[in-house]
Amino acid sequence: MPRQLVIAIDGPAASGKSTTARLVAERLGYLYIDTGAMYRALGLKARRLGIPLSDLAAVAAVAEGTEIRQEQVAGGVATFLDGEDVSVAIRSPEISQAASDISTIPAVRRRLVALQQAMGRSGGVVMEGRDIGTVVFPDAEVKVYMEASLAERARRRGSELSARGIAARADELESQIAARDHQDSQREDSPLAVAPGAVVIDTTGLTVAQQVDRVVALAGDAAGGRR
């Protein structure tokens, strides 16, 4: 049997990559890995411990001493921080920003990238984040960059938060998302960028089903090209 594919999906916050990656993995029978949740979990732990993210040495030490694992569950993936299921706790706007801040720390990125590469080394994975196609798996057989308008991404994030009982104003969400876009794209270590060879998909006017169909079609083309 040939090695299964690595599918790398990158993009900014609320571009649709998490939902699409999860459903593509379900369709193909692959493992879905939510790398962003790993950074969120570390951000949550740093906040709980009262460690300022400006203290690079302390944050790096926390990363080295933290256990983060993910498990497939009905409807997606659960993220465990030192044995605690933090799948809901890591989805607040504050933790989203903390994840962006902590992802700029080189020692943190090196540790998590190594974990991600180990998880996907055998193939058969759909991995989404901001540097999967550029840094984690630059040789992935399928590389996708998903984007959408700022207004649409704020609408999606607002709906997601509302479903969790968290109220948020649209203008505040737009401001937070724009700030994260800037930080993620301007950081020195592994900035958000379109990977060479990636297919760019603007999801603004697409349904989730259409997004999934496009990525699955790319995977089919890649698998066919290897035969």
Z-matrix of the N, CA and C atoms (Angstrom, degrees):
N
C 1 1.466
C 2 1.519 1 109.77
N 3 1.351 2 118.13 1 132.33
C 4 1.457 3 119.57 2 177.38
C 5 1.523 4 110.34 3 -69.33
N 6 1.330 5 115.30 4 155.28
C 7 1.456 6 120.72 5 177.27
C 8 1.522 7 109.10 6 -61.43
N 9 1.343 8 116.59 7 137.73
C 10 1.458 9 119.91 8 178.87
C 11 1.521 10 110.23 9 -72.94
N 12 1.324 11 115.65 10 165.26
C 13 1.462 12 121.95 11 -173.37
C 14 1.520 13 112.84 12 -75.91
N 15 1.327 14 114.49 13 155.80
C 16 1.464 15 122.21 14 163.46
C 17 1.525 16 105.91 15 -105.94
N 18 1.314 17 116.38 16 122.72
C 19 1.459 18 121.85 17 178.75
C 20 1.527 19 107.72 18 -110.32
N 21 1.317 20 116.35 19 116.42
C 22 1.468 21 122.82 20 -177.66
C 23 1.521 22 109.46 21 -106.10
N 24 1.319 23 116.62 22 122.43
C 25 1.464 24 121.34 23 179.68
C 26 1.528 25 108.63 24 -121.35
N 27 1.318 26 115.79 25 116.09
C 28 1.461 27 121.78 26 178.93
C 29 1.524 28 110.01 27 -113.76
N 30 1.330 29 114.58 28 166.50
C 31 1.457 30 119.60 29 176.41
C 32 1.508 31 111.08 30 157.38
N 33 1.327 32 116.87 31 167.36
C 34 1.463 33 121.37 32 179.95
C 35 1.521 34 111.82 33 -74.64
N 36 1.320 35 115.56 34 175.92
C 37 1.462 36 121.89 35 -178.74
C 38 1.522 37 111.74 36 -57.78
N 39 1.327 38 116.38 37 137.13
C 40 1.470 39 124.26 38 174.21
C 41 1.522 40 113.73 39 61.77
N 42 1.319 41 116.71 40 27.32
C 43 1.465 42 119.71 41 177.94
C 44 1.523 43 111.94 42 -84.08
N 45 1.330 44 116.39 43 -7.46
C 46 1.458 45 120.69 44 179.06
C 47 1.509 46 113.73 45 105.21
N 48 1.329 47 117.01 46 0.96
C 49 1.464 48 119.24 47 -172.19
C 50 1.529 49 113.41 48 -68.93
N 51 1.334 50 118.23 49 -35.20
C 52 1.466 51 119.47 50 -177.35
C 53 1.523 52 111.66 51 -66.93
N 54 1.330 53 116.12 52 -50.05
C 55 1.463 54 119.96 53 179.82
C 56 1.518 55 110.80 54 -62.54
N 57 1.329 56 115.98 55 -43.71
C 58 1.457 57 119.95 56 -179.64
C 59 1.520 58 111.19 57 -63.36
N 60 1.330 59 116.98 58 -45.59
C 61 1.462 60 120.62 59 -179.04
C 62 1.526 61 111.05 60 -60.19
N 63 1.325 62 116.01 61 -43.18
C 64 1.468 63 119.97 62 -179.50
C 65 1.519 64 111.03 63 -61.89
N 66 1.333 65 117.03 64 -45.23
C 67 1.462 66 120.63 65 -177.04
C 68 1.526 67 111.90 66 -73.16
N 69 1.323 68 117.60 67 -33.34
C 70 1.468 69 120.31 68 175.00
C 71 1.521 70 109.65 69 -63.37
N 72 1.343 71 115.83 70 -43.02
C 73 1.462 72 119.68 71 178.65
C 74 1.525 73 110.78 72 -60.79
N 75 1.333 74 116.81 73 -42.40
C 76 1.459 75 120.27 74 178.48
C 77 1.523 76 110.60 75 -62.41
N 78 1.334 77 116.03 76 -43.84
C 79 1.469 78 120.37 77 -178.38
C 80 1.534 79 111.32 78 -61.73
N 81 1.325 80 116.94 79 -40.38
C 82 1.454 81 120.97 80 -174.44
C 83 1.526 82 113.54 81 -93.12
N 84 1.330 83 116.91 82 -7.79
C 85 1.452 84 119.62 83 -175.85
C 86 1.514 85 112.68 84 73.80
N 87 1.331 86 115.79 85 28.45
C 88 1.458 87 122.31 86 -179.65
C 89 1.525 88 110.38 87 -97.69
N 90 1.330 89 115.69 88 168.57
C 91 1.452 90 122.35 89 174.83
C 92 1.528 91 108.89 90 -86.24
N 93 1.320 92 116.93 91 130.93
C 94 1.458 93 122.08 92 177.00
C 95 1.526 94 109.23 93 -96.80
N 96 1.325 95 117.01 94 126.88
C 97 1.461 96 122.19 95 179.36
C 98 1.521 97 108.85 96 -119.96
N 99 1.334 98 116.02 97 117.99
C 100 1.465 99 122.61 98 179.87
C 101 1.525 100 108.28 99 -95.82
N 102 1.331 101 116.63 100 92.24
C 103 1.467 102 119.73 101 -175.98
C 104 1.526 103 112.05 102 -70.16
N 105 1.324 104 116.57 103 -31.82
C 106 1.459 105 119.10 104 179.47
C 107 1.521 106 111.55 105 -60.94
N 108 1.338 107 116.21 106 -34.45
C 109 1.457 108 120.40 107 179.37
C 110 1.519 109 111.65 108 -64.26
N 111 1.324 110 116.65 109 -27.47
C 112 1.460 111 119.94 110 178.60
C 113 1.530 112 110.45 111 -67.69
N 114 1.335 113 116.29 112 -41.96
C 115 1.469 114 120.07 113 177.08
C 116 1.523 115 110.86 114 -68.93
N 117 1.317 116 116.09 115 -37.74
C 118 1.464 117 119.50 116 177.45
C 119 1.531 118 110.80 117 -62.02
N 120 1.329 119 116.25 118 -41.22
C 121 1.461 120 120.00 119 -179.47
C 122 1.525 121 111.25 120 -62.69
N 123 1.316 122 116.67 121 -41.88
C 124 1.459 123 119.88 122 177.50
C 125 1.532 124 110.94 123 -66.21
N 126 1.336 125 116.41 124 -39.54
C 127 1.456 126 119.49 125 176.61
C 128 1.510 127 112.05 126 -61.60
N 129 1.333 128 115.91 127 -40.96
C 130 1.465 129 120.78 128 177.91
C 131 1.527 130 110.71 129 -62.36
N 132 1.322 131 117.33 130 -43.73
C 133 1.465 132 120.09 131 -178.22
C 134 1.531 133 110.57 132 -65.64
N 135 1.329 134 116.60 133 -41.61
C 136 1.470 135 119.42 134 179.27
C 137 1.522 136 110.96 135 -61.72
N 138 1.339 137 116.84 136 -41.42
C 139 1.463 138 120.59 137 178.41
C 140 1.528 139 110.99 138 -64.74
N 141 1.315 140 116.49 139 -42.63
C 142 1.462 141 119.93 140 179.89
C 143 1.531 142 111.34 141 -62.81
N 144 1.327 143 116.88 142 -35.34
C 145 1.459 144 121.33 143 -178.88
C 146 1.529 145 112.65 144 -84.08
N 147 1.333 146 115.00 145 -6.78
C 148 1.458 147 118.85 146 -179.47
C 149 1.515 148 113.52 147 72.78
N 150 1.318 149 117.33 148 24.50
C 151 1.458 150 121.44 149 -179.40
C 152 1.522 151 109.48 150 -89.53
N 153 1.322 152 118.50 151 119.49
C 154 1.462 153 119.73 152 178.52
C 155 1.523 154 110.73 153 -66.81
N 156 1.309 155 116.75 154 137.54
C 157 1.457 156 119.77 155 -177.45
C 158 1.525 157 111.70 156 -69.46
N 159 1.319 158 116.68 157 -10.40
C 160 1.462 159 120.57 158 175.10
C 161 1.527 160 111.76 159 -76.73
N 162 1.338 161 117.40 160 -15.28
C 163 1.461 162 121.92 161 177.94
C 164 1.523 163 108.11 162 -87.13
N 165 1.324 164 115.74 163 84.57
C 166 1.457 165 120.86 164 -171.41
C 167 1.526 166 112.99 165 -60.82
N 168 1.324 167 117.05 166 -40.28
C 169 1.462 168 120.00 167 -178.57
C 170 1.527 169 111.29 168 -65.05
N 171 1.334 170 115.66 169 -41.77
C 172 1.463 171 119.66 170 -178.95
C 173 1.527 172 110.79 171 -66.92
N 174 1.325 173 116.73 172 -41.46
C 175 1.466 174 119.97 173 179.97
C 176 1.527 175 110.09 174 -66.28
N 177 1.336 176 117.00 175 -40.35
C 178 1.463 177 120.62 176 178.57
C 179 1.530 178 110.32 177 -61.95
N 180 1.326 179 116.12 178 -39.41
C 181 1.461 180 120.41 179 178.82
C 182 1.522 181 110.97 180 -65.37
N 183 1.334 182 116.72 181 -39.41
C 184 1.459 183 120.92 182 176.85
C 185 1.526 184 110.00 183 -61.64
N 186 1.325 185 116.55 184 -43.14
C 187 1.464 186 120.50 185 -179.97
C 188 1.522 187 111.14 186 -60.44
N 189 1.319 188 116.99 187 -43.23
C 190 1.461 189 120.74 188 -178.43
C 191 1.525 190 111.71 189 -65.98
N 192 1.333 191 116.36 190 -30.76
C 193 1.462 192 119.51 191 -176.52
C 194 1.508 193 114.61 192 -99.50
N 195 1.339 194 116.71 193 14.40
C 196 1.462 195 120.73 194 -176.21
C 197 1.526 196 111.07 195 -109.91
N 198 1.315 197 116.06 196 138.20
C 199 1.465 198 121.79 197 175.01
C 200 1.525 199 108.74 198 -100.12
N 201 1.307 200 116.30 199 121.59
C 202 1.465 201 121.50 200 176.14
C 203 1.519 202 107.40 201 -125.81
N 204 1.305 203 115.77 202 126.50
C 205 1.454 204 119.62 203 176.61
C 206 1.523 205 109.30 204 -139.34
N 207 1.314 206 114.94 205 159.43
C 208 1.454 207 120.83 206 179.30
C 209 1.522 208 109.39 207 -128.47
N 210 1.325 209 114.39 208 145.55
C 211 1.460 210 120.74 209 178.84
C 212 1.524 211 109.60 210 -131.36
N 213 1.303 212 115.73 211 141.49
C 214 1.456 213 120.57 212 174.64
C 215 1.518 214 108.73 213 -70.74
N 216 1.316 215 116.74 214 130.41
C 217 1.455 216 122.25 215 176.37
C 218 1.523 217 107.75 216 -133.04
N 219 1.306 218 116.54 217 169.96
C 220 1.462 219 120.13 218 178.11
C 221 1.521 220 109.20 219 -59.14
N 222 1.311 221 116.31 220 122.61
C 223 1.460 222 120.30 221 178.02
C 224 1.509 223 115.31 222 86.28
N 225 1.338 224 118.48 223 6.22
C 226 1.452 225 117.49 224 177.63
C 227 1.512 226 113.77 225 155.47
N 228 1.335 227 114.55 226 -142.19
C 229 1.448 228 121.15 227 -176.94
C 230 1.524 229 108.91 228 -131.21
N 231 1.314 230 116.69 229 139.57
C 232 1.464 231 121.57 230 177.03
C 233 1.526 232 108.57 231 -101.95
N 234 1.327 233 115.77 232 139.32
C 235 1.461 234 121.25 233 179.93
C 236 1.522 235 109.47 234 -108.79
N 237 1.331 236 115.30 235 128.65
C 238 1.458 237 121.14 236 -178.12
C 239 1.527 238 109.61 237 -113.67
N 240 1.324 239 115.77 238 128.31
C 241 1.460 240 123.06 239 178.04
C 242 1.521 241 108.00 240 -109.72
N 243 1.322 242 116.00 241 109.47
C 244 1.468 243 120.98 242 -177.44
C 245 1.531 244 110.79 243 51.08
N 246 1.326 245 115.53 244 40.97
C 247 1.454 246 121.46 245 176.57
C 248 1.513 247 115.58 246 89.79
N 249 1.338 248 118.40 247 -9.30
C 250 1.466 249 122.32 248 -179.32
C 251 1.527 250 110.32 249 -97.53
N 252 1.319 251 116.38 250 132.29
C 253 1.461 252 120.65 251 176.26
C 254 1.529 253 108.78 252 -74.02
N 255 1.340 254 116.09 253 110.02
C 256 1.468 255 120.98 254 -177.54
C 257 1.531 256 111.05 255 -112.97
N 258 1.319 257 116.60 256 22.88
C 259 1.462 258 121.23 257 -174.75
C 260 1.525 259 112.80 258 -56.46
N 261 1.325 260 117.97 259 -36.56
C 262 1.459 261 122.06 260 178.79
C 263 1.519 262 110.73 261 -84.65
N 264 1.323 263 117.32 262 -43.24
C 265 1.465 264 121.94 263 -175.05
C 266 1.521 265 113.03 264 -60.88
N 267 1.333 266 118.45 265 -27.17
C 268 1.460 267 120.64 266 -175.84
C 269 1.527 268 113.09 267 -86.52
N 270 1.329 269 117.98 268 2.30
C 271 1.465 270 119.66 269 -174.13
C 272 1.529 271 114.52 270 -100.07
N 273 1.309 272 119.13 271 10.26
C 274 1.466 273 120.30 272 178.60
C 275 1.524 274 109.99 273 -79.24
N 276 1.349 275 118.44 274 157.39
C 277 1.472 276 120.88 275 177.87
C 278 1.521 277 112.43 276 -57.98
N 279 1.334 278 117.54 277 -35.99
C 280 1.462 279 120.63 278 -179.45
C 281 1.523 280 111.52 279 -63.91
N 282 1.315 281 116.25 280 -41.97
C 283 1.461 282 119.59 281 179.73
C 284 1.520 283 110.26 282 -73.02
N 285 1.320 284 117.15 283 -30.52
C 286 1.460 285 120.42 284 174.78
C 287 1.522 286 110.44 285 -59.19
N 288 1.325 287 116.50 286 -44.63
C 289 1.456 288 120.22 287 178.75
C 290 1.528 289 110.94 288 -68.51
N 291 1.330 290 116.77 289 -38.99
C 292 1.464 291 120.12 290 178.26
C 293 1.524 292 110.66 291 -61.41
N 294 1.337 293 116.48 292 -37.89
C 295 1.458 294 120.67 293 178.73
C 296 1.518 295 110.34 294 -63.88
N 297 1.325 296 117.14 295 -40.94
C 298 1.453 297 120.90 296 178.15
C 299 1.520 298 110.78 297 -64.02
N 300 1.344 299 116.14 298 -42.18
C 301 1.471 300 120.46 299 179.56
C 302 1.524 301 111.30 300 -64.39
N 303 1.315 302 116.04 301 -46.08
C 304 1.460 303 119.98 302 -175.16
C 305 1.523 304 111.49 303 -70.97
N 306 1.328 305 116.53 304 -25.22
C 307 1.462 306 119.98 305 -179.02
C 308 1.522 307 112.55 306 -72.67
N 309 1.338 308 117.61 307 -10.36
C 310 1.461 309 120.64 308 178.20
C 311 1.525 310 111.91 309 -84.50
N 312 1.326 311 117.66 310 -7.61
C 313 1.462 312 121.82 311 -176.64
C 314 1.530 313 109.13 312 -86.35
N 315 1.334 314 117.99 313 114.01
C 316 1.471 315 121.03 314 -174.50
C 317 1.523 316 114.43 315 -53.79
N 318 1.331 317 118.24 316 -41.51
C 319 1.469 318 120.40 317 -178.20
C 320 1.523 319 111.01 318 -63.71
N 321 1.325 320 116.56 319 -36.80
C 322 1.461 321 120.80 320 178.14
C 323 1.522 322 110.04 321 -66.88
N 324 1.312 323 116.41 322 -45.68
C 325 1.458 324 120.18 323 -178.32
C 326 1.530 325 110.60 324 -63.45
N 327 1.317 326 117.28 325 -41.55
C 328 1.464 327 119.57 326 -179.28
C 329 1.524 328 111.29 327 -60.34
N 330 1.319 329 115.73 328 -42.87
C 331 1.471 330 118.95 329 -178.96
C 332 1.528 331 111.13 330 -66.84
N 333 1.322 332 116.55 331 -46.96
C 334 1.464 333 118.66 332 -176.33
C 335 1.525 334 111.67 333 -71.53
N 336 1.322 335 117.23 334 -35.64
C 337 1.467 336 119.55 335 177.02
C 338 1.526 337 110.12 336 -62.04
N 339 1.336 338 117.05 337 -41.30
C 340 1.466 339 120.13 338 178.23
C 341 1.527 340 110.91 339 -61.28
N 342 1.331 341 116.63 340 -41.72
C 343 1.464 342 120.19 341 177.93
C 344 1.529 343 110.83 342 -63.75
N 345 1.320 344 116.24 343 -42.45
C 346 1.462 345 121.01 344 -178.80
C 347 1.524 346 111.31 345 -65.44
N 348 1.325 347 116.88 346 -40.91
C 349 1.461 348 120.14 347 179.37
C 350 1.527 349 110.63 348 -65.17
N 351 1.325 350 116.47 349 -37.70
C 352 1.464 351 119.57 350 177.93
C 353 1.523 352 110.98 351 -65.10
N 354 1.341 353 116.41 352 -38.23
C 355 1.464 354 120.69 353 -178.75
C 356 1.527 355 111.92 354 -67.91
N 357 1.328 356 116.75 355 -30.41
C 358 1.458 357 119.13 356 -174.73
C 359 1.512 358 115.85 357 -107.09
N 360 1.313 359 116.55 358 4.49
C 361 1.466 360 120.43 359 -172.38
C 362 1.525 361 113.18 360 -60.30
N 363 1.321 362 116.94 361 -33.53
C 364 1.471 363 119.75 362 -176.77
C 365 1.522 364 113.19 363 -85.95
N 366 1.346 365 117.33 364 -1.33
C 367 1.449 366 120.40 365 -179.14
C 368 1.519 367 111.97 366 81.34
N 369 1.307 368 115.38 367 -174.25
C 370 1.452 369 119.84 368 -178.60
C 371 1.510 370 112.50 369 70.20
N 372 1.343 371 116.87 370 34.00
C 373 1.459 372 120.91 371 -177.96
C 374 1.526 373 110.59 372 -130.94
N 375 1.313 374 114.62 373 150.64
C 376 1.464 375 122.40 374 168.24
C 377 1.520 376 105.12 375 -117.16
N 378 1.313 377 115.86 376 115.84
C 379 1.463 378 121.10 377 -175.03
C 380 1.522 379 108.69 378 -121.18
N 381 1.328 380 116.09 379 130.05
C 382 1.464 381 118.79 380 -179.38
C 383 1.521 382 110.90 381 -124.62
N 384 1.322 383 114.67 382 149.95
C 385 1.460 384 121.03 383 -179.35
C 386 1.507 385 110.78 384 176.29
N 387 1.326 386 115.56 385 -141.12
C 388 1.458 387 120.15 386 -179.12
C 389 1.525 388 113.54 387 -123.06
N 390 1.333 389 116.57 388 -9.47
C 391 1.467 390 119.45 389 179.81
C 392 1.519 391 111.67 390 -140.35
N 393 1.333 392 117.01 391 25.99
C 394 1.465 393 119.39 392 -175.55
C 395 1.533 394 110.47 393 -69.20
N 396 1.320 395 116.55 394 -48.47
C 397 1.458 396 119.88 395 -179.55
C 398 1.516 397 114.51 396 -77.46
N 399 1.323 398 117.00 397 -19.20
C 400 1.466 399 119.88 398 -178.75
C 401 1.522 400 112.74 399 -94.97
N 402 1.345 401 117.86 400 -34.36
C 403 1.464 402 120.76 401 -172.94
C 404 1.531 403 112.92 402 -124.16
N 405 1.324 404 117.07 403 -52.18
C 406 1.463 405 120.05 404 -172.15
C 407 1.529 406 110.76 405 -68.90
N 408 1.340 407 116.90 406 -51.94
C 409 1.462 408 121.57 407 178.74
C 410 1.532 409 110.26 408 -134.04
N 411 1.339 410 116.81 409 72.44
C 412 1.468 411 119.05 410 179.51
C 413 1.521 412 113.14 411 -64.60
N 414 1.343 413 117.11 412 -18.16
C 415 1.463 414 120.75 413 179.20
C 416 1.530 415 112.15 414 -101.38
N 417 1.331 416 117.31 415 17.62
C 418 1.463 417 120.64 416 178.19
C 419 1.525 418 110.31 417 -56.20
N 420 1.322 419 115.28 418 140.77
C 421 1.468 420 119.40 419 -178.58
C 422 1.523 421 112.16 420 -67.12
N 423 1.332 422 116.90 421 -29.84
C 424 1.466 423 121.51 422 178.38
C 425 1.523 424 107.87 423 -127.81
N 426 1.334 425 115.86 424 122.31
C 427 1.463 426 121.03 425 178.11
C 428 1.529 427 108.70 426 -125.44
N 429 1.327 428 115.18 427 126.91
C 430 1.466 429 121.63 428 -177.04
C 431 1.521 430 108.88 429 -129.46
N 432 1.321 431 115.66 430 140.44
C 433 1.470 432 121.07 431 172.97
C 434 1.522 433 107.09 432 -120.48
N 435 1.330 434 116.37 433 116.13
C 436 1.452 435 121.36 434 -177.99
C 437 1.522 436 109.80 435 -101.87
N 438 1.325 437 116.03 436 138.25
C 439 1.456 438 121.37 437 178.79
C 440 1.525 439 109.26 438 -142.33
N 441 1.331 440 115.84 439 165.13
C 442 1.466 441 121.70 440 177.55
C 443 1.522 442 107.16 441 -161.33
N 444 1.326 443 116.67 442 164.60
C 445 1.455 444 120.47 443 180.00
C 446 1.525 445 110.26 444 -64.78
N 447 1.330 446 116.09 445 155.49
C 448 1.462 447 120.88 446 -179.72
C 449 1.526 448 110.89 447 -61.33
N 450 1.330 449 117.39 448 -42.48
C 451 1.462 450 121.08 449 -179.07
C 452 1.530 451 110.84 450 -62.26
N 453 1.318 452 116.77 451 -41.99
C 454 1.464 453 120.24 452 -179.84
C 455 1.522 454 110.96 453 -67.93
N 456 1.310 455 116.51 454 -38.55
C 457 1.469 456 118.72 455 -179.84
C 458 1.525 457 110.83 456 -68.54
N 459 1.335 458 117.47 457 -36.59
C 460 1.464 459 119.94 458 176.44
C 461 1.526 460 110.44 459 -66.06
N 462 1.330 461 117.15 460 -38.18
C 463 1.464 462 120.75 461 178.08
C 464 1.520 463 110.26 462 -62.54
N 465 1.320 464 116.55 463 -44.26
C 466 1.460 465 120.63 464 180.00
C 467 1.523 466 111.27 465 -63.73
N 468 1.333 467 116.53 466 -44.64
C 469 1.453 468 119.69 467 -179.44
C 470 1.522 469 110.39 468 -64.31
N 471 1.338 470 117.14 469 -38.54
C 472 1.457 471 120.51 470 178.10
C 473 1.522 472 111.63 471 -62.79
N 474 1.331 473 116.91 472 -41.10
C 475 1.466 474 120.78 473 178.35
C 476 1.513 475 111.33 474 -65.36
N 477 1.326 476 115.87 475 -39.77
C 478 1.462 477 120.89 476 179.11
C 479 1.525 478 110.62 477 -63.20
N 480 1.330 479 116.53 478 -44.67
C 481 1.463 480 120.53 479 -179.53
C 482 1.525 481 111.19 480 -68.04
N 483 1.326 482 116.07 481 -40.06
C 484 1.461 483 120.49 482 179.60
C 485 1.524 484 111.05 483 -60.38
N 486 1.328 485 115.94 484 -38.88
C 487 1.459 486 120.27 485 178.94
C 488 1.521 487 111.73 486 -64.36
N 489 1.334 488 115.92 487 -21.41
C 490 1.462 489 121.07 488 178.46
C 491 1.525 490 112.02 489 -99.79
N 492 1.344 491 115.78 490 8.69
C 493 1.451 492 120.02 491 178.18
C 494 1.510 493 114.52 492 78.39
N 495 1.334 494 117.14 493 20.72
C 496 1.469 495 122.33 494 -179.59
C 497 1.518 496 108.74 495 -109.61
N 498 1.333 497 116.89 496 120.55
C 499 1.462 498 121.45 497 179.60
C 500 1.527 499 109.83 498 -87.27
N 501 1.327 500 116.33 499 139.96
C 502 1.469 501 120.95 500 178.93
C 503 1.521 502 109.01 501 -153.37
N 504 1.333 503 116.11 502 140.16
C 505 1.459 504 121.20 503 178.47
C 506 1.520 505 110.37 504 -81.09
N 507 1.332 506 115.66 505 143.86
C 508 1.458 507 120.80 506 -177.10
C 509 1.522 508 111.92 507 -61.18
N 510 1.367 509 117.26 508 -41.75
C 511 1.459 510 119.09 509 -178.29
C 512 1.523 511 111.65 510 -66.74
N 513 1.337 512 116.65 511 -34.93
C 514 1.464 513 119.87 512 177.76
C 515 1.521 514 110.59 513 -68.62
N 516 1.333 515 116.48 514 -38.61
C 517 1.457 516 119.71 515 178.66
C 518 1.518 517 110.82 516 -65.95
N 519 1.328 518 117.34 517 -41.50
C 520 1.461 519 120.28 518 177.73
C 521 1.520 520 110.87 519 -59.80
N 522 1.335 521 115.60 520 -43.06
C 523 1.461 522 120.42 521 179.79
C 524 1.523 523 111.10 522 -63.56
N 525 1.333 524 117.00 523 -43.58
C 526 1.465 525 120.92 524 -179.88
C 527 1.528 526 111.42 525 -65.29
N 528 1.331 527 116.26 526 -42.16
C 529 1.457 528 120.15 527 -178.71
C 530 1.530 529 110.42 528 -67.65
N 531 1.332 530 116.73 529 -41.64
C 532 1.464 531 120.32 530 178.65
C 533 1.523 532 111.22 531 -62.51
N 534 1.337 533 115.76 532 -40.11
C 535 1.460 534 119.96 533 179.09
C 536 1.525 535 110.60 534 -64.37
N 537 1.330 536 115.43 535 -40.59
C 538 1.470 537 118.10 536 179.39
C 539 1.522 538 110.82 537 -68.62
N 540 1.319 539 117.11 538 -39.15
C 541 1.467 540 120.28 539 176.43
C 542 1.522 541 110.19 540 -54.33
N 543 1.325 542 115.01 541 -47.76
C 544 1.470 543 120.13 542 -177.49
C 545 1.522 544 110.65 543 -63.34
N 546 1.316 545 116.19 544 -46.21
C 547 1.459 546 119.71 545 -178.36
C 548 1.520 547 111.31 546 -64.71
N 549 1.327 548 117.07 547 -43.88
C 550 1.459 549 120.61 548 -177.60
C 551 1.525 550 112.21 549 -66.33
N 552 1.326 551 116.86 550 -35.15
C 553 1.459 552 119.97 551 -176.90
C 554 1.527 553 112.70 552 -84.57
N 555 1.337 554 117.42 553 -18.49
C 556 1.457 555 120.60 554 -176.84
C 557 1.526 556 114.45 555 -102.53
N 558 1.329 557 117.42 556 -8.42
C 559 1.467 558 118.45 557 -178.03
C 560 1.532 559 110.24 558 -64.19
N 561 1.322 560 115.59 559 150.12
C 562 1.455 561 120.62 560 -176.53
C 563 1.525 562 111.99 561 -73.58
N 564 1.325 563 117.18 562 -35.84
C 565 1.465 564 121.54 563 -175.88
C 566 1.521 565 109.87 564 -97.07
N 567 1.321 566 116.64 565 113.45
C 568 1.473 567 122.90 566 175.99
C 569 1.527 568 113.14 567 54.76
N 570 1.329 569 118.63 568 59.80
C 571 1.473 570 119.70 569 179.94
C 572 1.526 571 111.80 570 -67.54
N 573 1.326 572 115.04 571 155.50
C 574 1.457 573 120.80 572 175.22
C 575 1.523 574 108.78 573 -63.67
N 576 1.316 575 116.72 574 124.67
C 577 1.465 576 120.98 575 -178.92
C 578 1.521 577 108.96 576 -159.71
N 579 1.325 578 115.83 577 160.65
C 580 1.462 579 120.97 578 175.52
C 581 1.521 580 108.16 579 -77.07
N 582 1.328 581 117.14 580 121.93
C 583 1.467 582 121.23 581 -178.54
C 584 1.527 583 109.96 582 -70.06
N 585 1.319 584 117.07 583 146.54
C 586 1.464 585 119.83 584 174.20
C 587 1.526 586 110.22 585 -55.16
N 588 1.317 587 115.64 586 130.35
C 589 1.457 588 120.52 587 179.35
C 590 1.513 589 115.25 588 84.45
N 591 1.340 590 117.16 589 -1.03
C 592 1.466 591 119.77 590 -179.20
C 593 1.526 592 111.04 591 -75.97
N 594 1.314 593 115.70 592 147.11
C 595 1.464 594 122.10 593 174.16
C 596 1.524 595 107.56 594 -92.39
N 597 1.329 596 116.91 595 122.82
C 598 1.466 597 121.84 596 -179.69
C 599 1.527 598 109.27 597 -88.12
N 600 1.333 599 115.96 598 127.27
C 601 1.462 600 121.54 599 179.06
C 602 1.527 601 108.33 600 -122.04
N 603 1.324 602 117.04 601 116.75
C 604 1.461 603 121.79 602 174.91
C 605 1.526 604 107.07 603 -86.43
N 606 1.330 605 115.91 604 113.94
C 607 1.459 606 120.76 605 -173.72
C 608 1.528 607 113.80 606 -94.17
N 609 1.334 608 117.40 607 5.54
C 610 1.469 609 120.68 608 -174.72
C 611 1.530 610 111.98 609 -51.99
N 612 1.309 611 116.76 610 -47.15
C 613 1.454 612 119.85 611 -176.85
C 614 1.514 613 114.11 612 -105.10
N 615 1.316 614 117.41 613 15.92
C 616 1.463 615 120.55 614 -177.37
C 617 1.519 616 111.73 615 -102.76
N 618 1.307 617 115.67 616 147.14
C 619 1.458 618 119.85 617 170.73
C 620 1.528 619 107.98 618 -79.23
N 621 1.318 620 115.58 619 164.87
C 622 1.464 621 119.28 620 177.05
C 623 1.526 622 110.12 621 -60.96
N 624 1.318 623 116.99 622 -40.60
C 625 1.463 624 120.72 623 -179.84
C 626 1.530 625 111.12 624 -60.82
N 627 1.326 626 116.87 625 -39.36
C 628 1.462 627 120.30 626 178.41
C 629 1.526 628 111.52 627 -66.84
N 630 1.323 629 116.04 628 -39.27
C 631 1.462 630 119.97 629 177.61
C 632 1.525 631 110.34 630 -61.30
N 633 1.323 632 115.42 631 -46.04
C 634 1.463 633 120.40 632 -178.98
C 635 1.526 634 110.45 633 -63.23
N 636 1.318 635 116.50 634 -44.23
C 637 1.467 636 120.66 635 -178.95
C 638 1.530 637 111.21 636 -59.05
N 639 1.331 638 116.53 637 -39.94
C 640 1.466 639 119.60 638 -178.65
C 641 1.528 640 111.61 639 -65.58
N 642 1.323 641 116.23 640 -42.50
C 643 1.469 642 118.97 641 -179.13
C 644 1.529 643 110.40 642 -70.18
N 645 1.313 644 117.28 643 -41.12
C 646 1.465 645 120.45 644 178.24
C 647 1.533 646 110.20 645 -61.68
N 648 1.323 647 116.75 646 -38.54
C 649 1.468 648 120.07 647 178.04
C 650 1.532 649 110.62 648 -63.87
N 651 1.329 650 116.64 649 -39.98
C 652 1.471 651 120.23 650 177.31
C 653 1.521 652 110.65 651 -63.24
N 654 1.340 653 115.78 652 -39.85
C 655 1.459 654 119.53 653 178.28
C 656 1.528 655 110.44 654 -64.64
N 657 1.324 656 116.83 655 -40.00
C 658 1.455 657 120.12 656 177.98
C 659 1.516 658 112.25 657 -63.04
N 660 1.333 659 115.80 658 -41.11
C 661 1.472 660 119.98 659 176.76
C 662 1.518 661 111.23 660 -62.69
N 663 1.348 662 115.66 661 -42.40
C 664 1.469 663 119.60 662 -178.95
C 665 1.524 664 111.26 663 -66.11
N 666 1.322 665 116.68 664 -41.53
C 667 1.463 666 120.27 665 179.23
C 668 1.527 667 110.65 666 -66.49
N 669 1.331 668 116.61 667 -39.99
C 670 1.452 669 120.16 668 178.86
C 671 1.509 670 112.67 669 -65.84
N 672 1.341 671 115.75 670 -34.65
C 673 1.460 672 120.28 671 -179.97
C 674 1.508 673 113.59 672 -68.82
N 675 1.337 674 117.35 673 -17.90
C 676 1.453 675 120.82 674 -178.70
C 677 1.521 676 112.65 675 -91.90
N 678 1.332 677 115.86 676 -8.68
C 679 1.467 678 118.00 677 -177.29
C 680 1.542 679 110.42 678 -77.04
